[in-house]
Amino acid sequence: MKILVLNCGSSSIKYQLFNMADQLVLAKGVVEKIGMQGSFLKHEKESGDKVKFEGEILDHKIGIEYVLGVLTSQKHGCITGLEEIEAVGHRVVHGGEAFKGSVFINDEVIQEMENCVELAPLHNPPNLKGIYAMQALLPDVPQVGVFDTAFHQTMPQHAYMYGIPYALYTKYGIRRYGFHGTSHRYVARRAAEILGLDQENSKIISCHLGNGASVCAVKNGESVDTSMGFTPVEGLIMGTRSGDIDLGAVTFIMDKEKIGTKSASTLFNKHAGMLGISGVSSDARDIEIAALENGNERAQLAMKMYDYRIRKYIGSYAAAMGGVDALVFTGGIGENADITRAGVCEDLEFLGIELDEDLNNGLRGKEQLISKEGSKVKVVVVPTNEELMIAIDTETIVKNQ
């Protein structure tokens, strides 16, 4: 089965075409600057050949038409016709409480997705645009929705509820939902395979560290807690997001700066985090250079705060699960930043986490065990593959229809 996986953002479309017979990526690419000047498509074939097309891409439907065109083109394509695409899998950010797993998309499901728009007003609308476009362009091809929030629907109520009047939960659905669920699900499963663990009898802490970042406690294959909450701003310090902060500090800042809710949301989502602390950049690589090579004290502080917050969550999730068998690093920073992995693991020997510096140093983007041979808790780097997870779910659901 050949499956097209789409991840539609507000002005972009990421795509991969899988041959599920061997889970091989036949082609992948991205459409960027949709609806803007200078829009383009970058396409890469299985062979590694790359091409870039520039053109006027006014909306997601036109963008997907470009994608389908290049996939079937004689020179740059990898399939002879659109009939070879047997299913489409979509990344959808927010499924609220309606979706506890991936689903076959029909009119009823689309209605529920539209109901979730107010929970993710920046992400769900472009996700839906991809679904609408495929309905128009390939109406007979089955589609599947895979939700970032679905994996976390196994959290117990005492973990996902906030200490607010219960009526606000029942009225507005205000609770911890969590995100990065597809990534946490993939890396926890893959880590268990690498380490020879029985996933249904395991305690794994997954650290997805990138510009957005979250930690997840995965007990017996299920999410039992995660650091992101009602929105992705809760939890860890991130590239531009503040992470956990006292609500009293938020209202104090709003009062002093005389700003409303929209400006406050922009402040804590776009101008805080590593960018706000360091004053250098939201990019971990730039901050690392400023801290280690230029002696920038604020950049050094930002790195210490980043590592410390992750360590606190690891400790709390070990307590929540009654122990931990494996610690997993993934995401752009988790996979590539050896100094961050070392900083996070520092002083965690009491939990049984012992990092092997030689294995960790210089490791970038590869699956590898990086704990010492006698470490009670295994530490492993697993590059995430959300697209493959989406393709696997899509194949399973379509075959069972």
NORFENKA-V929348 format. One record per residue. N is the residue number from 1. RES is the residue in three letters. SS is DSSP state (@ for helix, = for strand, . for the rest). BURIAL is # if it has 9 or more other C-alpha atoms within 8 Angstrom, else .. Layout:
n=N res=RES ss=SS burial=BURIAL
n=N res=RES ss=SS burial=BURIAL
//
This chain:
n=1 res=MET ss=. burial=#
n=2 res=LYS ss== burial=#
n=3 res=ILE ss== burial=#
n=4 res=LEU ss== burial=#
n=5 res=VAL ss== burial=#
n=6 res=LEU ss== burial=#
n=7 res=ASN ss== burial=#
n=8 res=CYS ss== burial=#
n=9 res=GLY ss=. burial=#
n=10 res=SER ss=. burial=.
n=11 res=SER ss=. burial=#
n=12 res=SER ss=. burial=#
n=13 res=ILE ss== burial=#
n=14 res=LYS ss== burial=#
n=15 res=TYR ss== burial=#
n=16 res=GLN ss== burial=#
n=17 res=LEU ss== burial=#
n=18 res=PHE ss== burial=#
n=19 res=ASN ss== burial=#
n=20 res=MET ss=. burial=#
n=21 res=ALA ss=. burial=.
n=22 res=ASP ss=. burial=.
n=23 res=GLN ss=. burial=.
n=24 res=LEU ss== burial=.
n=25 res=VAL ss== burial=#
n=26 res=LEU ss== burial=#
n=27 res=ALA ss== burial=#
n=28 res=LYS ss== burial=#
n=29 res=GLY ss== burial=#
n=30 res=VAL ss== burial=#
n=31 res=VAL ss== burial=#
n=32 res=GLU ss== burial=#
n=33 res=LYS ss=. burial=#
n=34 res=ILE ss=. burial=#
n=35 res=GLY ss=. burial=#
n=36 res=MET ss=. burial=.
n=37 res=GLN ss=. burial=.
n=38 res=GLY ss=. burial=.
n=39 res=SER ss=. burial=#
n=40 res=PHE ss== burial=#
n=41 res=LEU ss== burial=#
n=42 res=LYS ss== burial=#
n=43 res=HIS ss== burial=#
n=44 res=GLU ss== burial=#
n=45 res=LYS ss== burial=#
n=46 res=GLU ss=. burial=.
n=47 res=SER ss=. burial=.
n=48 res=GLY ss=. burial=.
n=49 res=ASP ss=. burial=.
n=50 res=LYS ss== burial=.
n=51 res=VAL ss== burial=.
n=52 res=LYS ss== burial=.
n=53 res=PHE ss== burial=.
n=54 res=GLU ss== burial=.
n=55 res=GLY ss=. burial=.
n=56 res=GLU ss=. burial=#
n=57 res=ILE ss=. burial=#
n=58 res=LEU ss=. burial=#
n=59 res=ASP ss=. burial=.
n=60 res=HIS ss=@ burial=#
n=61 res=LYS ss=@ burial=#
n=62 res=ILE ss=@ burial=#
n=63 res=GLY ss=@ burial=#
n=64 res=ILE ss=@ burial=#
n=65 res=GLU ss=@ burial=#
n=66 res=TYR ss=@ burial=#
n=67 res=VAL ss=@ burial=#
n=68 res=LEU ss=@ burial=#
n=69 res=GLY ss=@ burial=.
n=70 res=VAL ss=@ burial=#
n=71 res=LEU ss=@ burial=#
n=72 res=THR ss=@ burial=#
n=73 res=SER ss=. burial=#
n=74 res=GLN ss=. burial=.
n=75 res=LYS ss=. burial=.
n=76 res=HIS ss=. burial=#
n=77 res=GLY ss=. burial=#
n=78 res=CYS ss=. burial=#
n=79 res=ILE ss=. burial=#
n=80 res=THR ss=. burial=#
n=81 res=GLY ss=. burial=.
n=82 res=LEU ss=@ burial=.
n=83 res=GLU ss=@ burial=.
n=84 res=GLU ss=@ burial=.
n=85 res=ILE ss== burial=#
n=86 res=GLU ss== burial=#
n=87 res=ALA ss== burial=#
n=88 res=VAL ss== burial=#
n=89 res=GLY ss== burial=#
n=90 res=HIS ss== burial=#
n=91 res=ARG ss== burial=#
n=92 res=VAL ss== burial=#
n=93 res=VAL ss=. burial=#
n=94 res=HIS ss=. burial=#
n=95 res=GLY ss=. burial=#
n=96 res=GLY ss=. burial=#
n=97 res=GLU ss=. burial=.
n=98 res=ALA ss=. burial=.
n=99 res=PHE ss=. burial=#
n=100 res=LYS ss=. burial=#
n=101 res=GLY ss=. burial=.
n=102 res=SER ss=. burial=#
n=103 res=VAL ss== burial=#
n=104 res=PHE ss== burial=#
n=105 res=ILE ss=. burial=#
n=106 res=ASN ss=. burial=.
n=107 res=ASP ss=@ burial=.
n=108 res=GLU ss=@ burial=.
n=109 res=VAL ss=@ burial=#
n=110 res=ILE ss=@ burial=#
n=111 res=GLN ss=@ burial=.
n=112 res=GLU ss=@ burial=#
n=113 res=MET ss=@ burial=#
n=114 res=GLU ss=@ burial=#
n=115 res=ASN ss=@ burial=.
n=116 res=CYS ss=. burial=#
n=117 res=VAL ss=@ burial=#
n=118 res=GLU ss=@ burial=.
n=119 res=LEU ss=@ burial=.
n=120 res=ALA ss=. burial=#
n=121 res=PRO ss=. burial=.
n=122 res=LEU ss=. burial=.
n=123 res=HIS ss=. burial=#
n=124 res=ASN ss=@ burial=#
n=125 res=PRO ss=@ burial=#
n=126 res=PRO ss=@ burial=#
n=127 res=ASN ss=@ burial=#
n=128 res=LEU ss=@ burial=#
n=129 res=LYS ss=@ burial=#
n=130 res=GLY ss=@ burial=#
n=131 res=ILE ss=@ burial=#
n=132 res=TYR ss=@ burial=.
n=133 res=ALA ss=@ burial=#
n=134 res=MET ss=@ burial=#
n=135 res=GLN ss=@ burial=#
n=136 res=ALA ss=@ burial=.
n=137 res=LEU ss=@ burial=.
n=138 res=LEU ss=. burial=.
n=139 res=PRO ss=. burial=.
n=140 res=ASP ss=. burial=.
n=141 res=VAL ss=. burial=#
n=142 res=PRO ss== burial=#
n=143 res=GLN ss== burial=#
n=144 res=VAL ss== burial=#
n=145 res=GLY ss== burial=#
n=146 res=VAL ss== burial=#
n=147 res=PHE ss== burial=#
n=148 res=ASP ss=. burial=#
n=149 res=THR ss=. burial=#
n=150 res=ALA ss=@ burial=#
n=151 res=PHE ss=@ burial=#
n=152 res=HIS ss=@ burial=#
n=153 res=GLN ss=@ burial=#
n=154 res=THR ss=@ burial=#
n=155 res=MET ss=. burial=#
n=156 res=PRO ss=. burial=.
n=157 res=GLN ss=@ burial=.
n=158 res=HIS ss=@ burial=.
n=159 res=ALA ss=@ burial=#
n=160 res=TYR ss=@ burial=#
n=161 res=MET ss=. burial=.
n=162 res=TYR ss=. burial=.
n=163 res=GLY ss=. burial=.
n=164 res=ILE ss=. burial=.
n=165 res=PRO ss=. burial=.
n=166 res=TYR ss=@ burial=.
n=167 res=ALA ss=@ burial=.
n=168 res=LEU ss=@ burial=#
n=169 res=TYR ss=@ burial=#
n=170 res=THR ss=@ burial=.
n=171 res=LYS ss=@ burial=.
n=172 res=TYR ss=@ burial=.
n=173 res=GLY ss=. burial=.
n=174 res=ILE ss=. burial=#
n=175 res=ARG ss=. burial=#
n=176 res=ARG ss=. burial=#
n=177 res=TYR ss=. burial=#
n=178 res=GLY ss=. burial=#
n=179 res=PHE ss=. burial=#
n=180 res=HIS ss=. burial=#
n=181 res=GLY ss=@ burial=#
n=182 res=THR ss=@ burial=#
n=183 res=SER ss=@ burial=#
n=184 res=HIS ss=@ burial=#
n=185 res=ARG ss=@ burial=#
n=186 res=TYR ss=@ burial=#
n=187 res=VAL ss=@ burial=#
n=188 res=ALA ss=@ burial=#
n=189 res=ARG ss=@ burial=#
n=190 res=ARG ss=@ burial=#
n=191 res=ALA ss=@ burial=#
n=192 res=ALA ss=@ burial=#
n=193 res=GLU ss=@ burial=.
n=194 res=ILE ss=@ burial=.
n=195 res=LEU ss=@ burial=.
n=196 res=GLY ss=. burial=.
n=197 res=LEU ss=. burial=#
n=198 res=ASP ss=. burial=.
n=199 res=GLN ss=@ burial=#
n=200 res=GLU ss=@ burial=.
n=201 res=ASN ss=@ burial=#
n=202 res=SER ss=. burial=#
n=203 res=LYS ss== burial=#
n=204 res=ILE ss== burial=#
n=205 res=ILE ss== burial=#
n=206 res=SER ss== burial=#
n=207 res=CYS ss== burial=#
n=208 res=HIS ss== burial=#
n=209 res=LEU ss== burial=#
n=210 res=GLY ss=. burial=#
n=211 res=ASN ss=. burial=#
n=212 res=GLY ss=. burial=#
n=213 res=ALA ss== burial=#
n=214 res=SER ss== burial=#
n=215 res=VAL ss== burial=#
n=216 res=CYS ss== burial=#
n=217 res=ALA ss== burial=#
n=218 res=VAL ss== burial=#
n=219 res=LYS ss== burial=#
n=220 res=ASN ss=. burial=#
n=221 res=GLY ss=. burial=#
n=222 res=GLU ss== burial=#
n=223 res=SER ss== burial=#
n=224 res=VAL ss== burial=#
n=225 res=ASP ss== burial=#
n=226 res=THR ss== burial=#
n=227 res=SER ss=. burial=#
n=228 res=MET ss=. burial=#
n=229 res=GLY ss=. burial=#
n=230 res=PHE ss=. burial=#
n=231 res=THR ss=. burial=#
n=232 res=PRO ss=. burial=#
n=233 res=VAL ss=. burial=#
n=234 res=GLU ss=. burial=#
n=235 res=GLY ss=. burial=#
n=236 res=LEU ss=. burial=#
n=237 res=ILE ss=. burial=#
n=238 res=MET ss=. burial=#
n=239 res=GLY ss=. burial=#
n=240 res=THR ss=. burial=#
n=241 res=ARG ss=. burial=#
n=242 res=SER ss=. burial=#
n=243 res=GLY ss=. burial=#
n=244 res=ASP ss=. burial=#
n=245 res=ILE ss=. burial=.
n=246 res=ASP ss=. burial=.
n=247 res=LEU ss=@ burial=.
n=248 res=GLY ss=@ burial=.
n=249 res=ALA ss=@ burial=.
n=250 res=VAL ss=@ burial=#
n=251 res=THR ss=@ burial=.
n=252 res=PHE ss=@ burial=.
n=253 res=ILE ss=@ burial=#
n=254 res=MET ss=@ burial=#
n=255 res=ASP ss=@ burial=.
n=256 res=LYS ss=@ burial=.
n=257 res=GLU ss=@ burial=.
n=258 res=LYS ss=. burial=.
n=259 res=ILE ss=. burial=.
n=260 res=GLY ss=. burial=.
n=261 res=THR ss=@ burial=.
n=262 res=LYS ss=@ burial=.
n=263 res=SER ss=@ burial=.
n=264 res=ALA ss=@ burial=#
n=265 res=SER ss=@ burial=.
n=266 res=THR ss=@ burial=#
n=267 res=LEU ss=@ burial=#
n=268 res=PHE ss=@ burial=#
n=269 res=ASN ss=@ burial=#
n=270 res=LYS ss=@ burial=.
n=271 res=HIS ss=. burial=#
n=272 res=ALA ss=. burial=#
n=273 res=GLY ss=@ burial=#
n=274 res=MET ss=@ burial=#
n=275 res=LEU ss=@ burial=#
n=276 res=GLY ss=@ burial=#
n=277 res=ILE ss=@ burial=#
n=278 res=SER ss=@ burial=#
n=279 res=GLY ss=. burial=#
n=280 res=VAL ss=. burial=#
n=281 res=SER ss=. burial=#
n=282 res=SER ss=. burial=#
n=283 res=ASP ss=. burial=#
n=284 res=ALA ss=@ burial=#
n=285 res=ARG ss=@ burial=.
n=286 res=ASP ss=@ burial=#
n=287 res=ILE ss=@ burial=#
n=288 res=GLU ss=@ burial=#
n=289 res=ILE ss=@ burial=#
n=290 res=ALA ss=@ burial=#
n=291 res=ALA ss=@ burial=#
n=292 res=LEU ss=@ burial=#
n=293 res=GLU ss=. burial=.
n=294 res=ASN ss=. burial=.
n=295 res=GLY ss=. burial=.
n=296 res=ASN ss=. burial=#
n=297 res=GLU ss=@ burial=.
n=298 res=ARG ss=@ burial=#
n=299 res=ALA ss=@ burial=#
n=300 res=GLN ss=@ burial=#
n=301 res=LEU ss=@ burial=#
n=302 res=ALA ss=@ burial=#
n=303 res=MET ss=@ burial=#
n=304 res=LYS ss=@ burial=#
n=305 res=MET ss=@ burial=#
n=306 res=TYR ss=@ burial=#
n=307 res=ASP ss=@ burial=#
n=308 res=TYR ss=@ burial=#
n=309 res=ARG ss=@ burial=#
n=310 res=ILE ss=@ burial=#
n=311 res=ARG ss=@ burial=#
n=312 res=LYS ss=@ burial=.
n=313 res=TYR ss=@ burial=#
n=314 res=ILE ss=@ burial=#
n=315 res=GLY ss=@ burial=#
n=316 res=SER ss=@ burial=.
n=317 res=TYR ss=@ burial=#
n=318 res=ALA ss=@ burial=#
n=319 res=ALA ss=@ burial=.
n=320 res=ALA ss=@ burial=.
n=321 res=MET ss=@ burial=#
n=322 res=GLY ss=. burial=.
n=323 res=GLY ss=. burial=.
n=324 res=VAL ss=. burial=#
n=325 res=ASP ss=. burial=#
n=326 res=ALA ss== burial=#
n=327 res=LEU ss== burial=#
n=328 res=VAL ss== burial=#
n=329 res=PHE ss== burial=#
n=330 res=THR ss== burial=#
n=331 res=GLY ss=@ burial=#
n=332 res=GLY ss=@ burial=#
n=333 res=ILE ss=@ burial=#
n=334 res=GLY ss=@ burial=#
n=335 res=GLU ss=@ burial=#
n=336 res=ASN ss=@ burial=#
n=337 res=ALA ss=. burial=#
n=338 res=ASP ss=@ burial=#
n=339 res=ILE ss=@ burial=.
n=340 res=THR ss=@ burial=#
n=341 res=ARG ss=@ burial=#
n=342 res=ALA ss=@ burial=#
n=343 res=GLY ss=@ burial=#
n=344 res=VAL ss=@ burial=#
n=345 res=CYS ss=@ burial=#
n=346 res=GLU ss=. burial=.
n=347 res=ASP ss=. burial=.
n=348 res=LEU ss=. burial=#
n=349 res=GLU ss=@ burial=#
n=350 res=PHE ss=@ burial=.
n=351 res=LEU ss=@ burial=.
n=352 res=GLY ss=. burial=#
n=353 res=ILE ss== burial=#
n=354 res=GLU ss=. burial=#
n=355 res=LEU ss== burial=#
n=356 res=ASP ss=. burial=#
n=357 res=GLU ss=@ burial=.
n=358 res=ASP ss=@ burial=.
n=359 res=LEU ss=@ burial=#
n=360 res=ASN ss=@ burial=#
n=361 res=ASN ss=. burial=.
n=362 res=GLY ss=. burial=.
n=363 res=LEU ss=. burial=#
n=364 res=ARG ss=. burial=.
n=365 res=GLY ss=. burial=#
n=366 res=LYS ss=. burial=#
n=367 res=GLU ss=. burial=.
n=368 res=GLN ss== burial=.
n=369 res=LEU ss== burial=#
n=370 res=ILE ss=. burial=#
n=371 res=SER ss== burial=#
n=372 res=LYS ss=. burial=.
n=373 res=GLU ss=. burial=.
n=374 res=GLY ss=. burial=.
n=375 res=SER ss=. burial=#
n=376 res=LYS ss=. burial=.
n=377 res=VAL ss== burial=#
n=378 res=LYS ss== burial=#
n=379 res=VAL ss== burial=#
n=380 res=VAL ss== burial=#
n=381 res=VAL ss== burial=#
n=382 res=VAL ss=. burial=#
n=383 res=PRO ss=. burial=#
n=384 res=THR ss=. burial=#
n=385 res=ASN ss=. burial=#
n=386 res=GLU ss=@ burial=#
n=387 res=GLU ss=@ burial=.
n=388 res=LEU ss=@ burial=#
n=389 res=MET ss=@ burial=#
n=390 res=ILE ss=@ burial=#
n=391 res=ALA ss=@ burial=#
n=392 res=ILE ss=@ burial=#
n=393 res=ASP ss=@ burial=#
n=394 res=THR ss=@ burial=#
n=395 res=GLU ss=@ burial=#
n=396 res=THR ss=@ burial=.
n=397 res=ILE ss=@ burial=#
n=398 res=VAL ss=@ burial=#
n=399 res=LYS ss=@ burial=.
n=400 res=ASN ss=. burial=.
n=401 res=GLN ss=. burial=.
//
